[in-house]
Amino acid sequence: MKTLKFMPHLVPLVLGGEKTSTWKLFDDKDLKKGDELILINKSTGEEFAKAMITKTEEKKLKDLNDKDSEGHERYQTQNDMVEHFRKYYGDKVNLNTIVKIVDFELL
């Protein structure tokens, strides 16, 4: 089963149903609709839920819109979004970077 890691502050949002989408850059897991997932707290390494992917879509960061942000945390500007992802993926992230939007539901 595939795993997805979430920062600790996002765990309660996932469990509460507020966060139902995650954005992944450079998807090395080939995430696709129907995949079952183990959700892991990135800080503790502990499993906190199981989920299933209900939809995936790929877009450039610059092409994301408000609809894409449903169930996901929002950014003030595109620059804020790029800077956020650079913290995780490094300087190779720019507005032309492809993001995989992964919608999921808890099992």
N, C-alpha and C positions, 0 to 999 in steps of 0.2 A: 504494500500500500504506500502511496506517495505521502510525503509530509510537507506541511507549510508551517513556517515559523512566524510568530507574531510578537512584536514588542509587548512588554508587560502591560502598558497602559491601554493597549488595544484589546486585551483578553476580555475584560468585562463588556466591551462594546460588541464583541463577537457573541459572547454568551447571552447578552441581552437582546440580540437581534437587530441592533442598530448598524453594525458593520456586517454586510452581506457580500462585500466585494473586496478584492485585493488586486493591486496592480503589480505585475512582475515584469522586470526588464531582463533581457537575455535568458529567457526561459530554458533552462537546461534539463527540466523534468518532463518536457512535452505534455504540459497540462492540457486536458481536453474534457469536453462535456462527458459526464458519466463517471469520471474518475472519483473513487472514494479517497478521502484524505484523512490523515491524522493531523490535528492542529496542535502545535507545540508552543509553549511559552519560551521565547528565545532566551530569556535570562536564566530560567531554571532547568530547561531541557525537558520539562514535564509535559505530558499530553494533557490537554484540557478539554478536548472535544473531538468528535468525528464529524465529517461533513462530506457532501457530494457536490461536485461541480455541476451547475445547471446551465452554464453558458460561458463561452470564451469569445473574445474578439480582440483583434490586433489593430492598433492605430499608432501614428506618430504622436509623441507627447504634445506637439503643437496643435494637433487636430482634436484633442479631447474637449468635450463640452459638458454642460451642466448635467445632462442625462447620464453621461458616463460616470459622474460623481455620485450618483445615487447609491447609498449603501457604503460609501467610501468617504474618508476624510477629505475636506476641501482645502484648496490653497488660494491665498489672496491674489497671487499673480502667477503667470507662467514661470517667471524667474524664480519665485519661491518654490515652485514644484521641482524645477530642475535642480536647485540647490538641495532640496530634501533628498532627491534620489542620488545626488552625487555623494552624500554622506554614506550611502550603502554600496554604491556601484563605482564610485570614483569619477575622475574628470572626463571619462569617455562619454558621459551622459550629456546630451544636448537636445534641443527641441525636435530634431529629426530622429531621435532614438525611438525604436519601436517598443511599445508597452503592450503587454497582454493583460486585458481586463478579464479577471476571473470572478464570476458570480458563483456563490455557493450557498447551500442551505445545510443547517445542522441536521445530523441524523439522530 
